[in-house]
């Protein structure tokens, strides 16, 4: 019997899964394998929220495979060692997996290819599984990647996407290849109280609901903080329980401004991956340095802790930071505001903020997280690196009634729309009754500090 191994990584689904389809087409049976890679945990990526969501995804994937006569084989340890061991036990001469584009993933893939070839086995890596348009698919004439989103997006929309692959009806798995028990969400401590459930079924259910009631208005509502009108599909895209290729096809069939705006966000996701693939050092170093002398944990400890805890005295910032801890997620507009406040108003190193986000965000990944932080800090791909988002102006624009702030900062729930974004303007007695801190910095003072710091580097 001819057997192939399918290695699942960030593609935990059965719908639109080219590696699984290729393995089934080339073999009599397959071993669906997921390795709990100890290197991922050692690097700090296996945070509580992502570990809990992953446990949901693996349980759902196993259930879907069992409905098709198969099951998921889970093993722990070094990924290369475990894949080679599994392939040997199954007597498989092929391993299929999806391409990944971080430095960590590409190096791991190279190690795996070398080890498999030493055993006389072949590794097949499939593109367009975790992205819509792979890095390197579109490039400018003078460089290996696009550094500005608009021209990238223009070419991205012209790429002919592959077709969507149907989920298999049957997945035969050899009986003798065994794995370990599936991890459970309940085994993970430190999880955000309102962390959403994971898994392909949950992701597809969310897409169906959003297509029905939210997509058409997305262009007009995605920045509405209180309305919470974003798709909330980012965690499912991160873990691959949804296919970006399938979502782009569906958005284009739907048409209209909302679908186009939604598709544009998927293009941003691919844009960041092509930047990081070309410049892996941007995961920790400035993409375009401004030679900032950032404040750090040593020089701004109290301000940084106030930001982390949601006690800065700026209600929209504090609301967003509390949402992050409670849900393991944050509204897209709020991510921009909190990042701008830390890097531009407090003039704190963007890497400190990026690390905090990576700890809590269930959708946190290196490409989107690090490069969005750099975009906001003015060291990345933003063509206006010195822009500063005023939290009061932004709050009045995107939370005009103060509903978002009241939801997450209950100390202010009794304030009207005029006071809820600027409680420091209340009379002293009213402010004292709120049990809410004064601002950690005056906005004009923070702006002056940032501008002077940037001016010194010119």
C-alpha positions in Angstrom: 0.0 0.0 0.0 1.3 3.4 -1.0 1.2 5.9 1.9 1.9 9.6 2.1 2.2 11.9 5.1 0.4 15.3 5.2 2.0 17.7 7.7 -0.5 20.2 9.0 1.0 23.5 10.3 -0.9 26.8 9.9 -3.5 25.2 7.7 -5.8 23.3 10.1 -8.7 22.6 7.8 -10.0 20.2 5.2 -11.6 22.6 2.8 -9.3 24.0 0.2 -6.2 22.1 1.3 -4.0 21.4 -1.7 -1.4 19.3 0.2 -4.0 16.9 1.5 -5.6 16.6 -2.0 -2.2 16.0 -3.6 -1.4 13.3 -1.0 -4.7 11.6 -1.5 -4.3 11.7 -5.2 -0.8 10.1 -5.0 -1.4 7.4 -2.4 -3.7 4.7 -1.1 -3.7 6.1 2.4 -2.4 9.2 4.2 -1.2 10.0 7.7 -2.6 13.5 8.7 0.1 14.7 11.1 0.4 17.6 13.4 3.6 18.1 15.4 3.6 20.2 18.6 7.0 21.6 17.8 9.0 22.2 20.9 11.0 25.0 19.1 7.7 27.0 18.8 7.3 26.8 22.5 10.9 27.7 23.1 10.6 30.7 20.9 7.7 32.0 23.0 5.0 31.6 20.4 2.9 29.0 22.3 1.2 31.5 24.4 -1.9 30.6 26.5 -4.4 32.1 24.1 -3.0 30.6 21.0 -2.4 27.2 22.7 -6.1 27.1 23.8 -7.3 28.1 20.3 -5.0 25.5 18.8 -6.4 22.8 21.0 -9.9 23.6 19.6 -8.6 23.6 16.1 -6.9 20.2 16.5 -10.0 18.7 18.1 -12.2 20.0 15.3 -9.8 18.7 12.6 -9.6 15.3 14.2 -13.4 15.1 14.3 -13.7 16.1 10.7 -11.2 13.5 9.7 -13.0 10.8 11.7 -16.2 11.7 9.8 -14.3 10.7 6.7 -12.9 7.5 8.1 -9.6 8.9 9.2 -8.1 10.6 12.3 -5.4 13.2 13.2 -2.0 11.9 14.4 -0.5 14.3 17.0 3.1 14.1 18.2 5.4 16.3 20.2 9.0 17.2 20.0 11.4 18.3 17.3 9.3 18.7 14.1 11.9 17.3 11.7 12.5 14.3 13.9 8.8 13.5 14.4 8.0 13.8 10.7 10.8 11.5 9.7 9.8 9.0 12.4 6.2 9.1 11.3 7.1 8.7 7.6 9.3 5.7 8.5 6.6 4.0 10.6 4.1 4.5 7.8 6.7 3.5 5.1 5.7 6.7 3.3 7.9 7.9 0.5 6.3 11.4 0.3 5.5 14.2 2.7 3.2 17.0 1.7 3.0 20.4 3.5 2.0 24.0 2.9 4.7 26.7 2.3 5.4 29.1 5.1 7.4 32.4 4.8 8.9 33.4 8.1 12.7 32.8 8.6 11.9 30.2 11.3 9.5 28.3 9.0 11.8 28.3 6.0 14.8 27.1 7.9 12.7 24.4 9.4 11.5 23.4 6.0 15.0 23.2 4.7 16.0 21.0 7.6 13.1 18.7 6.9 13.8 18.4 3.2 17.4 17.5 3.9 16.5 14.9 6.6 13.8 13.3 4.4 16.0 13.1 1.3 18.7 11.4 3.5 16.1 8.7 4.2 15.1 8.4 0.5 11.9 10.3 0.8 10.6 13.4 -1.0 9.1 16.6 0.4 6.4 18.4 -1.6 5.7 22.0 -0.5 2.5 23.6 -1.8 2.0 27.4 -2.2 -1.2 29.5 -1.9 -2.4 27.5 1.1 -1.8 30.1 3.9 -1.8 33.2 1.7 -3.8 34.2 -1.4 -0.8 35.4 -3.3 2.6 34.0 -2.3 5.7 36.2 -1.6 7.6 36.7 -4.8 4.6 36.2 -7.0 4.4 39.9 -7.8 7.5 42.1 -7.6 8.4 45.6 -8.9 11.0 46.0 -11.6 13.7 47.4 -9.4 13.4 45.3 -6.2 12.6 41.8 -4.9 9.5 43.1 -3.0 7.1 46.0 -2.8 7.8 48.4 0.0 4.6 50.4 -0.5 1.1 48.8 -0.3 -0.8 50.7 -3.0 1.3 49.5 -6.0 1.5 46.1 -4.5 -2.3 45.9 -4.2 -2.7 47.0 -7.8 -0.7 44.1 -9.0 -2.0 41.7 -6.4 -5.5 42.2 -7.8 -4.3 41.1 -11.2 -2.9 37.7 -10.1 -4.9 34.8 -11.3 -5.7 32.8 -8.2 -5.8 29.0 -8.2 -9.2 27.3 -7.9 -10.6 26.2 -4.5 -10.0 22.6 -3.7 -13.0 20.7 -2.4 -12.8 18.9 1.0 -12.2 15.2 0.6 -15.0 12.7 1.1 -12.8 10.0 2.6 -9.4 10.1 4.2 -8.1 6.6 4.8 -5.4 6.4 7.5 -3.2 3.3 8.3 -4.2 1.7 11.6 -0.7 1.1 12.8 0.5 4.7 12.9 -0.5 6.1 16.3 -0.1 9.4 18.0 -0.6 10.9 21.5 -3.8 12.2 23.0 -5.1 15.5 21.6 -4.4 18.6 23.8 -7.4 20.1 25.5 -8.3 23.8 26.0 -8.9 23.0 29.7 -5.2 22.0 30.1 -4.1 25.6 29.3 -3.9 28.2 32.1 -3.7 32.0 31.7 -6.3 32.1 28.9 -8.3 35.3 28.3 -11.8 34.8 29.8 -13.7 35.6 26.6 -11.3 33.9 24.1 -13.5 32.6 21.2 -13.6 29.0 20.2 -11.4 27.7 17.4 -11.7 25.2 14.6 -12.8 25.0 11.0 -16.5 24.5 11.7 -16.5 27.6 13.9 -14.6 29.6 11.2 -16.9 28.6 8.4 -19.9 29.3 10.6 -18.6 32.8 11.3 -18.0 33.5 7.6 -21.5 32.5 6.8 -22.9 34.7 9.4 -20.7 37.7 8.4 -21.5 37.3 4.7 -25.2 37.4 5.7 -25.2 40.5 7.9 -21.9 42.4 7.9 -19.9 42.2 4.7 -21.9 44.6 2.5 -21.5 47.4 5.1 -17.8 46.6 5.9 -16.4 49.6 4.0 -18.5 52.0 6.1 -18.4 50.2 9.5 -15.1 48.5 9.9 -13.7 51.4 11.9 -16.7 51.7 14.2 -15.3 50.8 17.6 -18.6 50.4 19.4 -20.3 48.7 16.5 -17.7 45.9 16.4 -18.5 45.3 12.8 -15.3 43.7 11.7 -15.3 40.0 10.6 -13.3 38.7 13.5 -11.8 36.1 11.1 -8.1 37.0 11.8 -7.5 34.1 14.3 -9.0 31.6 11.8 -6.8 32.9 9.1 -3.8 32.7 11.4 -4.4 29.1 12.2 -5.5 28.3 8.7 -9.0 27.1 9.6 -10.1 29.3 6.7 -8.5 29.6 3.3 -7.5 33.1 2.2 -7.9 32.0 -1.5 -11.4 30.8 -0.8 -12.3 34.1 0.9 -10.9 36.2 -2.0 -12.9 34.2 -4.5 -16.1 34.5 -2.4 -15.6 38.3 -1.9 -15.1 38.8 -5.6 -18.2 36.8 -6.4 -20.2 38.9 -3.9 -18.9 42.3 -5.2 -19.6 45.7 -3.9 -17.7 48.2 -1.8 -17.9 46.1 1.4 -16.4 43.0 -0.3 -13.7 45.1 -2.0 -12.7 46.6 1.4 -12.6 43.1 2.9 -10.5 41.8 0.1 -8.1 44.7 0.6 -7.5 43.6 4.2 -6.5 40.2 2.9 -4.1 41.9 0.5 -2.5 43.7 3.5 -1.9 40.3 5.0 -0.1 39.1 1.9 1.8 42.4 1.6 3.3 41.9 5.1 4.3 38.4 4.3 6.1 39.4 1.1 8.0 42.2 3.0 9.0 39.8 5.8 10.0 37.1 3.3 12.3 39.5 1.6 13.6 41.2 4.8 13.4 38.6 7.6 15.3 40.9 10.0 12.3 43.2 10.0 10.8 40.9 12.6 13.0 42.5 15.2 14.9 45.4 13.5 13.6 48.6 11.9 12.7 48.2 8.3 13.5 51.9 7.7 15.4 53.1 10.6 14.8 56.6 12.0 17.7 56.1 14.5 15.2 56.6 17.3 16.5 56.6 20.9 13.4 55.0 22.2 12.4 55.0 25.8 12.6 51.5 27.3 11.6 49.4 30.3 14.4 51.0 32.2 13.5 54.6 31.4 9.7 54.4 31.1 8.7 51.5 33.3 5.7 53.3 34.9 4.3 54.5 31.6 4.7 51.1 29.9 3.0 49.3 32.8 0.1 51.8 32.7 -0.3 51.2 29.0 -0.3 47.4 29.5 -2.8 47.5 32.3 -5.2 50.0 30.6 -4.6 52.7 33.1 -3.1 55.5 31.0 -5.9 58.0 31.7 -6.9 58.1 28.1 -10.2 56.2 27.9 -10.1 54.8 24.4 -6.5 53.5 24.9 -7.5 51.9 28.2 -10.6 50.4 26.7 -8.6 48.8 23.9 -5.9 47.4 26.2 -8.5 45.9 28.5 -10.3 44.3 25.6 -7.1 42.7 24.5 -6.6 41.0 27.9 -10.3 39.9 28.2 -10.8 38.6 24.6 -7.3 37.9 23.3 -8.3 40.2 20.4 -8.5 43.9 19.7 -10.5 45.9 17.2 -8.3 46.9 14.2 -8.8 50.7 14.8 -7.9 50.2 18.4 -4.7 48.5 17.5 -3.6 51.5 15.5 -4.5 53.9 18.4 -2.8 51.9 21.1 0.4 51.4 19.0 0.5 55.1 18.0 0.1 56.1 21.7 2.9 53.9 22.9 5.4 54.7 20.2 4.6 58.3 19.3 2.9 59.8 22.4 5.0 57.9 25.0 8.0 57.4 22.6 8.5 53.8 23.8 10.3 51.2 21.6 7.8 49.5 19.3 9.3 46.1 20.1 7.9 46.4 23.7 4.4 46.9 22.4 4.8 44.2 19.7 5.9 41.7 22.4 2.9 42.5 24.5 0.5 42.0 21.6 2.1 38.8 20.6 1.6 37.4 24.1 -2.1 38.2 24.2 -3.4 38.2 20.6 -4.8 34.9 19.5 -4.2 36.0 15.9 -0.7 37.2 16.7 1.9 36.3 14.0 5.2 37.8 13.3 4.5 39.3 9.8 1.3 41.1 10.6 2.1 42.0 14.2 5.7 43.2 13.8 5.1 45.1 10.5 1.9 46.7 11.7 3.8 47.9 14.7 6.6 49.3 12.6 4.1 50.9 10.2 2.6 52.8 13.2 6.0 53.6 14.8 7.1 55.1 11.5 10.0 52.7 11.0 8.2 50.4 8.5 6.4 50.9 5.2 4.2 53.9 6.1 4.9 56.7 3.7 4.1 59.2 6.4 6.4 58.0 9.2 5.8 61.0 11.5 2.0 60.8 11.7 0.6 60.8 15.2 -3.0 59.6 16.0 -4.6 61.8 18.6 -6.5 59.4 20.9 -9.2 62.0 21.8 -9.8 63.1 18.2 -9.9 59.5 17.1 -12.2 58.4 19.9 -14.7 61.1 19.1 -14.6 60.1 15.4 -14.8 56.3 15.9 -16.7 56.1 19.2 -18.8 59.3 19.2 -21.3 58.2 21.8 -18.6 56.6 24.1 -20.2 53.2 24.0 -16.9 51.4 23.4 -15.2 53.2 26.2 -18.1 52.5 28.7 -18.1 48.8 27.7 -14.5 48.3 28.7 -13.9 51.1 31.3 -16.8 50.8 33.7 -15.4 53.5 35.9 -16.6 56.0 33.3 -20.0 54.4 32.5 -21.9 57.3 34.1 -20.3 60.0 32.0 -22.0 61.6 29.0 -20.6 61.7 25.5 -18.9 65.1 26.1 -17.0 63.9 29.1 -16.3 60.2 28.6 -13.3 60.8 26.3 -11.8 63.6 28.4 -12.6 62.9 32.0 -9.7 65.0 33.2 -11.7 68.1 32.3 -14.4 67.3 34.9 -14.4 69.3 38.2 -12.0 68.0 40.8 -14.7 66.5 43.0 -16.2 64.6 40.1 -12.9 63.3 38.9 -12.0 62.1 42.4 -15.2 60.1 42.5 -14.4 58.2 39.3 -11.4 56.1 40.6 -9.8 56.6 37.3 -6.2 57.8 36.8 -5.1 61.2 35.4 -3.4 61.1 32.0 0.2 59.7 32.2 1.3 62.4 29.8 -0.1 65.6 28.3 -0.7 65.0 24.6 1.0 68.2 23.5 4.0 67.3 25.6 4.2 63.9 24.2 3.9 65.2 20.6 6.7 67.7 21.3 9.0 65.0 22.7 8.4 62.8 19.6 8.9 65.6 17.1 12.1 66.8 18.8 13.4 63.2 18.9 12.8 62.7 15.2 14.1 66.2 14.3 17.4 65.4 16.0 17.9 62.4 13.7 17.5 64.3 10.4 
